[in-house]
Amino acid sequence: MKNTNTEPALRPKRRRTGVQKREIASGYLFILPFMLLLAVFAILPIFMTFLQSFEQGGTVGPRTFVGLKNYMTILADRKYLDYLFNNFLYIVMALPVGQVIAFGLALYLRRSTLLSPLFETIYFMPLLISMVAASVMMSYLFSVNGPINYLLELMDFAAPNWLNEPWSARVVIVILEIWKGCTFYIYIYVAALRGIPNDYYEVGLIEGASSWQMLCRVTLPLMRNSILLCVVMSTIWQFQLFDSVYTTTYGGPLNSTKSIVYAIYELTFKNNLTGLGAALSMLFLVIILLITALQLKLNKGDIEY
Amino acid sequence: MKKAITPGKIVKALILFVTSLIIVIPFWLFLMASLREKTVLFETPPKLWVENPTLENYKELLLGSTSAFPAWFWNSLFAASVTTVLTLIFASLAAYAFAKKQFPGRDALFMLCMATMMVPRTITLLPAFMVTRSFHMVDSLWGMIVPCITNVFGVFLLKQFMATIPSSLIEAARIDGASEMWVFVKVIVPISRSAMGVLAINTFMNQWNYLLWPLIIANSEKTKTLPVGIAGLKCQTLIPWNLIMAATMLSFIPVLIVFIFARKSFIEGMTTGAIKG
């Protein structure tokens, strides 16, 4: 195979251009099916959303241009701020707890032992099921006559009607998001931890560092990029939270659990206010892009072992 | 390496054990409840072990005259399988060209693809719905499948892998007089098997568990997928918990079967996007 590198250069020039033309044509043909689909179902809709955010009308029928009116309506209406607040609340409550749990468990699973396959399998279970399945399971656990309330009553606590009070409903959604999502990051952290050369720890051992010092001075700084990646990924996913709200509370009680994506879905497909939905989508996109830009900026400093 | 049992090790074992229980118990309680008669479903105490298990709930779900569950199950299976196969075909063709072919605008087009990845699908729900409607695919399984084939991440994943295939292999096949398609099918695809396996698992799982898009596309019971169907049961005024439980349990089966046989590649398939992305 080693002589093939010189092969093309030995060909006569006229034939080479023919081959090149064929290469170019086949290149375009190979990407054509995918690019067509992407253009029709992904790229075109982005521009359409942008245009629709300046229009009013239903999913069917004529649309009229209204300028910035949709944006004005959204920015003037407090309830959209509340939905954004809910999104932030879910992130602030679920993300740190989830990441700490995942990182802690990853530290324990870093070294393969006899039982590792068992734990790896168990921790993978929430990742196999749909958010809908996880939501109905949690709705059952937290239902008025459900197992959680039974336990609380055994311990003489007042059993709340979890999904019918604004704050307890939010807490259930946060618990659900942590339970369903956080084990995902274990696998990323374990892979990253196994990539740290052992020398670092041996130096630490020789210098008599405690395991806590090792964690803070060796592991955490070296894991900076992985942690950052997981935090950003988790933020972007949490921002798009929809399934859990739709399946546990339908946004209630009194809109207290609605997320932005839920509001977009509701405006567009339930209330037929597509202009408002599109404007909210565009504002949402700005937030997502800001987070992504922040990630790219923070990710510049790569770690080399 | 010390082998002695230290307090630290006991704490570690305890934490792993307790967190495992927190994950397993909801599954177990749900399974047990699904085996109770529907009239005593919520009777306290919740049962960790059901003495007289009954399959009545499953029977009602599978054989009941009004139950649409078999259709949901079939729809989910069909949509997820077809999406997976089509994604593999479309993405591998594009990835091969992006990785191994020289043509003007290649890098710009690839950047365009990557840029669309930054815009979440949730932003373009309505226009994507309108485009799908203009192809008369609303309330059909194809409406759930075709828009989801545009998997840029898949192209990225396969391109990264295919870039590592030595060009000399392709050249050698060409010198033997192989056509472009032959090179792709007989050389590139077999070598890329592992990466395509990862993408296949990833795509199937995402589609099997996807709620939002199928929810918008499915307007009738007969086109609903499992997540849409189960979420639909949950929003009835009198929640049919017995059916929800049985349906949820049955929805785990196909995924569980694949997982048991391919645990390693499954974990890779589900987490690889993060590590490489």
HADDOCK unambig.tbl for C-alpha pairs under 7 A between the chains (distance, minus, plus):
assign (segid A and resid 1 and name CA) (segid B and resid 168 and name CA) 6.60 0.50 0.50
assign (segid A and resid 4 and name CA) (segid B and resid 168 and name CA) 6.14 0.50 0.50
assign (segid A and resid 5 and name CA) (segid B and resid 168 and name CA) 7.00 0.50 0.50
assign (segid A and resid 23 and name CA) (segid B and resid 101 and name CA) 6.68 0.50 0.50
assign (segid A and resid 23 and name CA) (segid B and resid 102 and name CA) 6.89 0.50 0.50
assign (segid A and resid 24 and name CA) (segid B and resid 102 and name CA) 6.26 0.50 0.50
assign (segid A and resid 24 and name CA) (segid B and resid 103 and name CA) 4.75 0.50 0.50
assign (segid A and resid 27 and name CA) (segid B and resid 97 and name CA) 5.11 0.50 0.50
assign (segid A and resid 27 and name CA) (segid B and resid 101 and name CA) 5.68 0.50 0.50
assign (segid A and resid 27 and name CA) (segid B and resid 103 and name CA) 6.32 0.50 0.50
assign (segid A and resid 30 and name CA) (segid B and resid 93 and name CA) 5.23 0.50 0.50
assign (segid A and resid 30 and name CA) (segid B and resid 94 and name CA) 5.46 0.50 0.50
assign (segid A and resid 30 and name CA) (segid B and resid 97 and name CA) 5.90 0.50 0.50
assign (segid A and resid 31 and name CA) (segid B and resid 93 and name CA) 6.32 0.50 0.50
assign (segid A and resid 31 and name CA) (segid B and resid 94 and name CA) 4.15 0.50 0.50
assign (segid A and resid 31 and name CA) (segid B and resid 97 and name CA) 6.36 0.50 0.50
assign (segid A and resid 33 and name CA) (segid B and resid 90 and name CA) 6.48 0.50 0.50
assign (segid A and resid 34 and name CA) (segid B and resid 90 and name CA) 5.40 0.50 0.50
assign (segid A and resid 34 and name CA) (segid B and resid 91 and name CA) 6.65 0.50 0.50
assign (segid A and resid 34 and name CA) (segid B and resid 94 and name CA) 6.32 0.50 0.50
assign (segid A and resid 34 and name CA) (segid B and resid 150 and name CA) 6.79 0.50 0.50
assign (segid A and resid 37 and name CA) (segid B and resid 150 and name CA) 6.20 0.50 0.50
assign (segid A and resid 38 and name CA) (segid B and resid 150 and name CA) 5.30 0.50 0.50
assign (segid A and resid 41 and name CA) (segid B and resid 128 and name CA) 5.87 0.50 0.50
assign (segid A and resid 41 and name CA) (segid B and resid 147 and name CA) 5.61 0.50 0.50
assign (segid A and resid 43 and name CA) (segid B and resid 116 and name CA) 6.90 0.50 0.50
assign (segid A and resid 45 and name CA) (segid B and resid 124 and name CA) 5.59 0.50 0.50
assign (segid A and resid 45 and name CA) (segid B and resid 127 and name CA) 4.89 0.50 0.50
assign (segid A and resid 45 and name CA) (segid B and resid 128 and name CA) 5.59 0.50 0.50
assign (segid A and resid 46 and name CA) (segid B and resid 124 and name CA) 5.86 0.50 0.50
assign (segid A and resid 48 and name CA) (segid B and resid 127 and name CA) 5.96 0.50 0.50
assign (segid A and resid 49 and name CA) (segid B and resid 124 and name CA) 6.04 0.50 0.50
assign (segid A and resid 49 and name CA) (segid B and resid 127 and name CA) 6.25 0.50 0.50
assign (segid A and resid 108 and name CA) (segid B and resid 12 and name CA) 6.75 0.50 0.50
assign (segid A and resid 122 and name CA) (segid B and resid 20 and name CA) 6.29 0.50 0.50
assign (segid A and resid 123 and name CA) (segid B and resid 20 and name CA) 6.81 0.50 0.50
assign (segid A and resid 128 and name CA) (segid B and resid 255 and name CA) 6.90 0.50 0.50
assign (segid A and resid 129 and name CA) (segid B and resid 209 and name CA) 6.98 0.50 0.50
assign (segid A and resid 129 and name CA) (segid B and resid 252 and name CA) 6.63 0.50 0.50
assign (segid A and resid 130 and name CA) (segid B and resid 209 and name CA) 4.52 0.50 0.50
assign (segid A and resid 132 and name CA) (segid B and resid 227 and name CA) 5.82 0.50 0.50
assign (segid A and resid 132 and name CA) (segid B and resid 231 and name CA) 6.45 0.50 0.50
assign (segid A and resid 133 and name CA) (segid B and resid 248 and name CA) 5.84 0.50 0.50
assign (segid A and resid 137 and name CA) (segid B and resid 26 and name CA) 6.59 0.50 0.50
assign (segid A and resid 137 and name CA) (segid B and resid 30 and name CA) 6.57 0.50 0.50
assign (segid A and resid 145 and name CA) (segid B and resid 42 and name CA) 6.14 0.50 0.50
assign (segid A and resid 146 and name CA) (segid B and resid 42 and name CA) 6.65 0.50 0.50
assign (segid A and resid 147 and name CA) (segid B and resid 46 and name CA) 5.78 0.50 0.50
assign (segid A and resid 150 and name CA) (segid B and resid 45 and name CA) 6.93 0.50 0.50
assign (segid A and resid 187 and name CA) (segid B and resid 271 and name CA) 6.97 0.50 0.50
assign (segid A and resid 188 and name CA) (segid B and resid 271 and name CA) 6.93 0.50 0.50
assign (segid A and resid 188 and name CA) (segid B and resid 275 and name CA) 6.52 0.50 0.50
assign (segid A and resid 243 and name CA) (segid B and resid 211 and name CA) 6.65 0.50 0.50
assign (segid A and resid 247 and name CA) (segid B and resid 231 and name CA) 5.63 0.50 0.50
assign (segid A and resid 247 and name CA) (segid B and resid 234 and name CA) 6.93 0.50 0.50
assign (segid A and resid 261 and name CA) (segid B and resid 122 and name CA) 6.85 0.50 0.50
assign (segid A and resid 268 and name CA) (segid B and resid 126 and name CA) 6.93 0.50 0.50
assign (segid A and resid 281 and name CA) (segid B and resid 123 and name CA) 5.00 0.50 0.50
assign (segid A and resid 285 and name CA) (segid B and resid 119 and name CA) 6.90 0.50 0.50
assign (segid A and resid 285 and name CA) (segid B and resid 123 and name CA) 6.71 0.50 0.50
